[in-house]
Amino acid sequence: MGLIINTSDFASGENAIATDVYTTAQLNLAIDTNEKKLLYEMLGIELFDLFELDLSSGVPTNPIYLEIFNPFVKEINDIQYHSIGIKQMLVKWVYFFYVRTQPQTNTIQGNTQNEGTISNPSAMSYSTLINQYNQCIETYKAIQAYIEKNKEVSYPTYKGIYKKYNSWA
């Protein structure tokens, strides 16, 4: 179980991951491996440590952290930024890293695997994974833009790492 997300966040919706008794531990490992890493990169070490100390049941209590935790649409320097919120961003991030490493195809019928000479097109395409990644990065960038705008007053310890969108074209 992670700080903010857990396996139940992957039970339904566009980021649903079919799990069973054998794969739940793998999904938990993916959460543990990727959740904190992304938050450290997005916020920087000091700001993440402060953010983590403020969490109560996976949700921050301090208004300055709730501002970046919750979804928002803000205009900063004449650019519109959309954030789906930290929780959904983390779900998309873990989904991307978990699904791309699976030997099975993740479908609504569960994990399926092609058999010898019988092959069906995969329901999961590379472009779907890239889309999930880029939606995550859109929120990552929106949160960082908001923090940069308010750095001196609310987030003086911010030292995040910038990320770029991904493309396979």
TIVO-843062 format. One record per residue: residue number from 1; residue in one letter; x, y, z of N, C-alpha, C in turn. Coordinates in nm, 2 decimals. Each point is the difference from the previous one (the first is absolute). Example, Ala and Ser with C-alpha at 12.3 -4.5 7.8 and 13.67 -1.06 7.14 Angstrom:
BEGIN
[node 1 "a" [1.32 -0.57 0.78] [-0.09 0.12 0.00] [0.09 0.12 0.00]]
[node 2 "s" [-0.04 0.11 -0.07] [0.09 0.11 0.00] [-0.08 0.11 0.08]]
END
This chain:
BEGIN
[node 1 "m" [0.08 -0.12 0.00] [-0.08 0.12 0.00] [0.09 0.12 0.00]]
[node 2 "g" [-0.04 0.10 -0.08] [0.08 0.12 -0.02] [-0.04 0.11 0.10]]
[node 3 "l" [0.06 0.11 -0.01] [-0.03 0.12 0.08] [-0.14 0.05 -0.03]]
[node 4 "i" [-0.03 0.01 -0.13] [-0.12 0.06 -0.05] [-0.09 -0.09 -0.08]]
[node 5 "i" [0.06 -0.10 -0.07] [-0.08 -0.09 -0.08] [0.02 -0.14 0.05]]
[node 6 "n" [-0.09 -0.09 -0.04] [0.01 -0.14 0.03] [-0.07 -0.08 -0.11]]
[node 7 "t" [0.00 -0.13 0.01] [-0.05 -0.09 -0.11] [-0.14 0.03 -0.03]]
[node 8 "s" [-0.08 0.04 0.09] [-0.15 0.02 -0.02] [-0.02 0.12 -0.10]]
[node 9 "d" [0.10 0.09 -0.02] [-0.01 0.11 -0.09] [0.01 -0.05 -0.15]]
[node 10 "f" [0.03 -0.13 -0.02] [0.02 -0.06 -0.13] [-0.11 -0.10 -0.03]]
[node 11 "a" [-0.11 0.01 0.08] [-0.11 -0.10 -0.02] [-0.09 0.03 -0.11]]
[node 12 "s" [-0.02 0.13 -0.04] [-0.09 0.03 -0.11] [0.05 0.13 -0.07]]
[node 13 "g" [-0.07 0.03 -0.11] [0.03 0.12 -0.07] [0.11 -0.02 -0.10]]
[node 14 "e" [0.05 0.11 -0.06] [0.09 -0.01 -0.11] [0.14 -0.05 0.05]]
[node 15 "n" [0.02 0.00 0.12] [0.13 -0.06 0.06] [-0.02 -0.13 0.07]]
[node 16 "a" [-0.10 -0.07 -0.04] [-0.03 -0.13 0.06] [0.11 -0.10 -0.03]]
[node 17 "i" [0.04 -0.07 0.10] [0.10 -0.11 -0.02] [-0.06 -0.13 0.05]]
[node 18 "a" [-0.01 -0.10 -0.08] [-0.05 -0.13 0.04] [0.11 -0.06 0.09]]
[node 19 "t" [-0.04 -0.03 0.12] [0.09 -0.07 0.10] [-0.06 -0.13 0.05]]
[node 20 "d" [0.08 -0.08 0.05] [-0.04 -0.12 0.07] [0.09 -0.02 0.11]]
[node 21 "v" [-0.01 -0.12 0.07] [0.08 -0.02 0.12] [0.15 0.00 -0.03]]
[node 22 "y" [0.04 -0.02 -0.13] [0.14 -0.01 -0.04] [0.05 0.14 -0.04]]
[node 23 "t" [-0.08 0.08 -0.05] [0.05 0.13 -0.05] [-0.03 0.12 0.09]]
[node 24 "t" [-0.07 -0.01 0.10] [-0.03 0.11 0.10] [0.13 0.04 0.07]]
[node 25 "a" [0.09 -0.10 0.03] [0.12 0.04 0.06] [0.09 0.07 -0.10]]
[node 26 "q" [0.00 -0.03 -0.12] [0.08 0.07 -0.10] [-0.05 0.15 -0.02]]
[node 27 "l" [-0.14 0.02 0.01] [-0.05 0.13 -0.01] [0.04 0.08 0.12]]
[node 28 "n" [-0.01 -0.06 0.12] [0.05 0.07 0.12] [0.14 0.04 -0.01]]
[node 29 "l" [0.09 -0.09 -0.06] [0.14 0.04 -0.01] [0.01 0.11 -0.10]]
[node 30 "a" [-0.07 0.00 -0.11] [0.00 0.12 -0.09] [-0.04 0.13 0.06]]
[node 31 "i" [-0.10 -0.01 0.09] [-0.04 0.12 0.07] [0.11 0.05 0.09]]
[node 32 "d" [0.06 -0.09 0.08] [0.10 0.03 0.10] [0.13 0.05 -0.08]]
[node 33 "t" [0.03 -0.05 -0.11] [0.12 0.04 -0.08] [-0.02 0.13 -0.07]]
[node 34 "n" [-0.12 0.03 -0.05] [-0.01 0.12 -0.08] [-0.07 0.12 0.06]]
[node 35 "e" [-0.08 -0.02 0.10] [-0.08 0.11 0.06] [0.10 0.11 0.06]]
[node 36 "k" [0.08 -0.04 0.10] [0.09 0.09 0.07] [0.10 0.06 -0.10]]
[node 37 "k" [0.05 -0.08 -0.09] [0.10 0.05 -0.10] [-0.06 0.12 -0.08]]
[node 38 "l" [-0.12 -0.02 -0.05] [-0.06 0.11 -0.08] [-0.02 0.13 0.09]]
[node 39 "l" [-0.05 -0.02 0.12] [-0.02 0.11 0.09] [0.13 0.07 0.03]]
[node 40 "y" [0.11 -0.07 0.03] [0.13 0.06 0.03] [0.04 0.08 -0.13]]
[node 41 "e" [-0.01 -0.06 -0.12] [0.04 0.07 -0.12] [-0.08 0.13 -0.02]]
[node 42 "m" [-0.13 -0.01 0.02] [-0.09 0.11 -0.02] [0.02 0.12 0.10]]
[node 43 "l" [0.02 -0.04 0.12] [0.00 0.11 0.11] [0.14 0.03 0.04]]
[node 44 "g" [0.09 -0.09 -0.02] [0.14 0.01 0.07] [-0.01 -0.06 0.13]]
[node 45 "i" [0.12 -0.03 0.05] [0.01 -0.08 0.13] [-0.06 0.07 0.12]]
[node 46 "e" [0.04 0.12 0.02] [-0.05 0.08 0.12] [-0.15 0.02 0.00]]
[node 47 "l" [-0.05 0.04 -0.12] [-0.15 0.03 0.00] [-0.07 -0.13 0.01]]
[node 48 "f" [0.05 -0.11 -0.07] [-0.08 -0.12 0.02] [0.00 -0.05 0.14]]
[node 49 "d" [0.11 0.01 0.07] [0.01 -0.04 0.14] [-0.11 0.08 0.09]]
[node 50 "l" [-0.01 0.13 -0.03] [-0.10 0.08 0.07] [-0.14 -0.05 -0.04]]
[node 51 "f" [-0.02 -0.02 -0.13] [-0.13 -0.05 -0.05] [-0.04 -0.13 0.07]]
[node 52 "e" [0.09 -0.09 0.00] [-0.02 -0.13 0.06] [-0.04 0.00 0.15]]
[node 53 "l" [0.07 0.09 0.07] [-0.03 0.02 0.14] [-0.14 0.05 0.03]]
[node 54 "d" [-0.05 0.07 -0.10] [-0.14 0.06 0.01] [-0.11 -0.09 -0.04]]
[node 55 "l" [0.03 -0.12 -0.06] [-0.10 -0.09 -0.04] [-0.07 -0.07 0.12]]
[node 56 "s" [-0.13 -0.01 -0.02] [-0.09 -0.07 0.10] [-0.09 -0.09 -0.08]]
[node 57 "s" [0.02 -0.13 0.01] [-0.08 -0.09 -0.08] [0.01 0.02 -0.15]]
[node 58 "g" [0.12 0.04 -0.04] [0.03 0.02 -0.14] [-0.04 0.13 -0.06]]
[node 59 "v" [-0.05 0.10 0.09] [-0.04 0.13 -0.05] [0.06 0.10 0.09]]
[node 60 "p" [0.06 0.11 -0.06] [0.06 0.10 0.08] [-0.10 0.08 0.08]]
[node 61 "t" [0.04 0.07 0.11] [-0.09 0.08 0.08] [0.03 0.15 -0.02]]
[node 62 "n" [0.12 0.03 -0.03] [0.04 0.14 -0.01] [-0.06 0.06 -0.14]]
[node 63 "p" [-0.06 0.12 0.01] [-0.05 0.05 -0.13] [0.10 0.02 -0.11]]
[node 64 "i" [0.12 0.03 0.03] [0.10 0.01 -0.11] [0.02 -0.13 -0.07]]
[node 65 "y" [-0.01 -0.11 0.07] [0.02 -0.13 -0.07] [-0.13 -0.05 -0.06]]
[node 66 "l" [-0.11 0.03 0.06] [-0.13 -0.03 -0.06] [-0.02 0.07 -0.14]]
[node 67 "e" [0.06 0.12 -0.01] [-0.01 0.08 -0.12] [0.06 -0.08 -0.12]]
[node 68 "i" [0.12 -0.07 0.03] [0.06 -0.07 -0.11] [-0.05 -0.15 -0.01]]
[node 69 "f" [-0.06 -0.05 0.11] [-0.05 -0.13 0.01] [-0.13 -0.02 -0.08]]
[node 70 "n" [-0.09 0.09 0.01] [-0.13 -0.01 -0.07] [0.01 0.05 -0.14]]
[node 71 "p" [-0.09 -0.05 -0.08] [-0.01 0.04 -0.14] [-0.02 0.15 -0.01]]
[node 72 "f" [0.06 0.06 -0.11] [-0.03 0.15 -0.02] [0.02 0.03 -0.15]]
[node 73 "v" [-0.05 0.12 -0.03] [0.03 0.06 -0.13] [0.04 0.15 0.04]]
[node 74 "k" [0.12 0.04 -0.04] [0.05 0.13 0.03] [0.06 0.06 -0.12]]
[node 75 "e" [0.00 0.13 0.00] [0.07 0.08 -0.11] [0.12 0.06 0.07]]
[node 76 "i" [0.12 -0.04 -0.05] [0.12 0.05 0.05] [0.08 0.06 -0.11]]
[node 77 "n" [0.03 0.13 0.00] [0.08 0.07 -0.10] [-0.07 -0.02 -0.14]]
[node 78 "d" [-0.13 0.01 -0.01] [-0.08 -0.01 -0.12] [0.00 -0.14 -0.06]]
[node 79 "i" [0.04 -0.10 0.08] [-0.01 -0.14 -0.04] [-0.10 -0.07 0.09]]
[node 80 "q" [-0.09 -0.08 -0.06] [-0.09 -0.08 0.08] [0.06 -0.13 0.04]]
[node 81 "y" [-0.01 -0.03 0.13] [0.06 -0.13 0.05] [-0.12 -0.08 0.06]]
[node 82 "h" [0.00 -0.13 -0.04] [-0.10 -0.09 0.06] [0.07 -0.11 0.08]]
[node 83 "s" [-0.05 -0.02 0.12] [0.05 -0.10 0.09] [-0.12 -0.10 0.03]]
[node 84 "i" [0.02 -0.13 -0.01] [-0.10 -0.10 0.04] [0.02 -0.03 0.14]]
[node 85 "g" [0.10 0.06 0.07] [0.02 -0.03 0.14] [0.12 -0.10 0.02]]
[node 86 "i" [0.06 0.01 0.11] [0.12 -0.08 0.02] [-0.04 -0.15 0.01]]
[node 87 "k" [-0.11 -0.03 0.06] [-0.04 -0.14 0.01] [-0.02 -0.07 -0.14]]
[node 88 "q" [-0.08 0.07 -0.09] [-0.02 -0.05 -0.13] [0.13 -0.01 -0.09]]
[node 89 "m" [0.08 0.11 0.03] [0.13 0.00 -0.07] [0.09 -0.12 0.03]]
[node 90 "l" [0.00 -0.04 0.13] [0.07 -0.11 0.05] [-0.05 -0.13 -0.06]]
[node 91 "v" [-0.14 -0.01 0.00] [-0.06 -0.12 -0.06] [0.04 -0.02 -0.15]]
[node 92 "k" [0.00 0.11 -0.07] [0.05 -0.01 -0.14] [0.14 -0.04 -0.01]]
[node 93 "w" [0.09 0.06 0.08] [0.14 -0.03 0.00] [0.03 -0.15 0.03]]
[node 94 "v" [-0.06 -0.05 0.11] [0.02 -0.14 0.03] [-0.06 -0.09 -0.11]]
[node 95 "y" [-0.12 0.03 -0.05] [-0.06 -0.07 -0.11] [0.10 -0.02 -0.11]]
[node 96 "f" [0.05 0.12 -0.04] [0.10 0.00 -0.12] [0.11 -0.10 0.03]]
[node 97 "f" [0.07 0.01 0.12] [0.11 -0.09 0.03] [-0.03 -0.14 0.02]]
[node 98 "y" [-0.12 -0.02 0.06] [-0.04 -0.14 0.03] [-0.04 -0.08 -0.13]]
[node 99 "v" [-0.09 0.06 -0.08] [-0.06 -0.06 -0.12] [0.11 -0.03 -0.11]]
[node 100 "r" [0.09 0.10 -0.01] [0.10 -0.02 -0.11] [0.10 -0.11 0.02]]
[node 101 "t" [0.01 -0.05 0.13] [0.09 -0.11 0.03] [-0.07 -0.13 0.01]]
[node 102 "q" [-0.13 -0.01 -0.02] [-0.07 -0.13 0.02] [0.01 -0.08 -0.13]]
[node 103 "p" [0.03 -0.13 0.02] [0.00 -0.09 -0.11] [-0.13 -0.04 -0.06]]
[node 104 "q" [-0.11 0.04 0.08] [-0.13 -0.03 -0.04] [-0.07 0.13 -0.05]]
[node 105 "t" [-0.11 -0.01 -0.07] [-0.07 0.11 -0.04] [-0.11 0.03 0.11]]
[node 106 "n" [-0.01 0.12 0.04] [-0.09 0.03 0.11] [-0.13 0.04 -0.07]]
[node 107 "t" [-0.11 -0.09 0.02] [-0.13 0.02 -0.06] [-0.10 0.00 0.11]]
[node 108 "i" [-0.13 0.03 -0.04] [-0.10 0.00 0.10] [-0.04 -0.14 0.04]]
[node 109 "q" [0.05 -0.10 -0.08] [-0.02 -0.14 0.04] [0.11 -0.05 0.09]]
[node 110 "g" [0.09 0.09 0.03] [0.12 -0.04 0.08] [0.12 0.00 -0.09]]
[node 111 "n" [0.11 -0.05 0.06] [0.12 -0.01 -0.08] [0.00 -0.11 -0.10]]
[node 112 "t" [0.02 0.03 -0.12] [-0.01 -0.11 -0.10] [0.14 -0.01 -0.07]]
[node 113 "q" [0.03 -0.11 -0.06] [0.12 -0.03 -0.07] [-0.02 -0.07 -0.13]]
[node 114 "n" [0.07 0.04 -0.10] [-0.02 -0.06 -0.13] [0.05 -0.14 0.00]]
[node 115 "e" [-0.06 -0.09 -0.07] [0.04 -0.14 -0.01] [0.06 -0.02 -0.14]]
[node 116 "g" [0.11 -0.08 0.00] [0.07 -0.04 -0.11] [-0.03 0.07 -0.13]]
[node 117 "t" [-0.08 -0.07 -0.09] [-0.03 0.05 -0.13] [-0.13 0.08 0.00]]
[node 118 "i" [-0.07 0.01 0.11] [-0.12 0.07 0.00] [0.03 0.14 0.07]]
[node 119 "s" [-0.01 0.10 -0.08] [0.03 0.13 0.06] [-0.11 0.10 -0.03]]
[node 120 "n" [-0.04 0.08 0.09] [-0.10 0.10 -0.01] [0.07 0.13 0.03]]
[node 121 "p" [-0.05 0.11 -0.07] [0.06 0.13 0.03] [-0.01 0.03 0.15]]
[node 122 "s" [0.09 0.07 0.05] [0.00 0.04 0.14] [-0.09 0.11 0.02]]
[node 123 "a" [-0.08 0.00 0.11] [-0.09 0.11 0.03] [0.09 0.12 0.05]]
[node 124 "m" [0.12 -0.02 0.05] [0.08 0.10 0.05] [0.10 0.04 -0.11]]
[node 125 "s" [0.00 0.12 -0.05] [0.09 0.04 -0.10] [0.11 0.09 0.07]]
[node 126 "y" [0.11 0.01 -0.07] [0.10 0.09 0.05] [-0.05 0.14 0.01]]
[node 127 "s" [-0.08 0.05 -0.10] [-0.05 0.13 0.01] [-0.09 0.03 0.12]]
[node 128 "t" [-0.07 -0.10 0.04] [-0.08 0.01 0.12] [0.09 0.02 0.13]]
[node 129 "l" [0.11 -0.07 0.00] [0.09 0.02 0.12] [0.06 0.14 -0.01]]
[node 130 "i" [0.04 0.04 -0.12] [0.06 0.13 -0.01] [-0.10 0.11 0.04]]
[node 131 "n" [-0.12 -0.02 -0.04] [-0.11 0.10 0.04] [-0.01 0.01 0.15]]
[node 132 "q" [0.00 -0.12 0.07] [-0.01 0.00 0.15] [0.12 0.07 0.06]]
[node 133 "y" [0.12 -0.02 -0.06] [0.12 0.06 0.05] [-0.01 0.16 -0.02]]
[node 134 "n" [-0.04 0.04 -0.12] [-0.01 0.14 -0.02] [-0.11 0.07 0.08]]
[node 135 "q" [-0.11 -0.07 0.03] [-0.10 0.06 0.09] [0.06 0.02 0.14]]
[node 136 "c" [0.08 -0.09 0.04] [0.07 0.01 0.13] [0.09 0.12 0.00]]
[node 137 "i" [0.08 0.02 -0.11] [0.10 0.10 -0.01] [-0.07 0.14 -0.01]]
[node 138 "e" [-0.12 0.00 -0.06] [-0.07 0.13 -0.01] [-0.04 0.05 0.14]]
[node 139 "t" [-0.04 -0.09 0.09] [-0.03 0.04 0.14] [0.13 0.03 0.07]]
[node 140 "y" [0.11 -0.08 -0.02] [0.13 0.03 0.06] [0.04 0.14 -0.03]]
[node 141 "k" [0.00 0.04 -0.13] [0.04 0.13 -0.04] [-0.09 0.11 0.05]]
[node 142 "a" [-0.13 -0.03 0.01] [-0.10 0.10 0.06] [0.03 0.03 0.14]]
[node 143 "i" [0.03 -0.11 0.08] [0.03 0.02 0.14] [0.13 0.08 0.02]]
[node 144 "q" [0.10 -0.04 -0.08] [0.13 0.07 0.01] [-0.02 0.15 -0.04]]
[node 145 "a" [-0.08 0.03 -0.10] [-0.02 0.14 -0.04] [-0.06 0.08 0.11]]
[node 146 "y" [-0.10 -0.06 0.07] [-0.07 0.06 0.11] [0.10 0.03 0.11]]
[node 147 "i" [0.08 -0.11 0.03] [0.10 0.02 0.11] [0.10 0.11 -0.03]]
[node 148 "e" [0.05 0.00 -0.13] [0.10 0.10 -0.04] [-0.06 0.14 0.02]]
[node 149 "k" [-0.13 0.02 -0.04] [-0.07 0.13 0.02] [0.00 0.04 0.15]]
[node 150 "n" [-0.02 -0.10 0.08] [-0.02 0.03 0.15] [0.12 -0.04 0.08]]
[node 151 "k" [0.11 -0.02 -0.06] [0.12 -0.06 0.07] [0.04 0.09 0.12]]
[node 152 "e" [0.02 0.12 -0.02] [0.05 0.09 0.11] [-0.09 0.00 0.12]]
[node 153 "v" [-0.13 0.00 -0.02] [-0.09 0.01 0.12] [-0.03 -0.14 0.06]]
[node 154 "s" [-0.03 -0.10 -0.08] [-0.05 -0.13 0.05] [0.09 -0.12 -0.02]]
[node 155 "y" [0.09 0.01 -0.10] [0.08 -0.12 -0.02] [0.15 0.03 -0.02]]
[node 156 "p" [0.06 0.06 0.10] [0.14 0.05 -0.01] [0.10 -0.12 -0.02]]
[node 157 "t" [-0.04 -0.12 0.04] [0.09 -0.11 0.00] [-0.01 -0.08 -0.14]]
[node 158 "y" [-0.08 0.05 -0.09] [-0.02 -0.07 -0.13] [0.13 -0.01 -0.08]]
[node 159 "k" [0.03 -0.12 -0.04] [0.11 -0.02 -0.09] [-0.03 -0.12 -0.09]]
[node 160 "g" [-0.11 0.00 -0.07] [-0.05 -0.11 -0.08] [0.08 -0.01 -0.13]]
[node 161 "i" [-0.01 -0.12 -0.06] [0.06 -0.04 -0.12] [-0.11 0.01 -0.11]]
[node 162 "y" [0.04 0.07 -0.11] [-0.10 0.01 -0.11] [0.00 -0.12 -0.09]]
[node 163 "k" [-0.12 -0.04 -0.05] [-0.01 -0.11 -0.09] [-0.06 0.05 -0.13]]
[node 164 "k" [0.02 -0.09 -0.10] [-0.06 0.04 -0.13] [-0.10 -0.11 -0.04]]
[node 165 "y" [-0.09 0.05 -0.09] [-0.09 -0.10 -0.06] [0.07 -0.10 -0.08]]
[node 166 "n" [-0.07 -0.11 -0.02] [0.06 -0.12 -0.08] [-0.07 -0.02 -0.13]]
[node 167 "s" [0.07 -0.05 -0.10] [-0.07 -0.03 -0.12] [0.07 -0.12 -0.07]]
[node 168 "w" [-0.07 -0.07 -0.07] [0.06 -0.11 -0.07] [0.00 0.02 -0.15]]
[node 169 "a" [-0.05 0.12 -0.04] [-0.01 0.03 -0.14] [0.13 0.06 -0.05]]
END
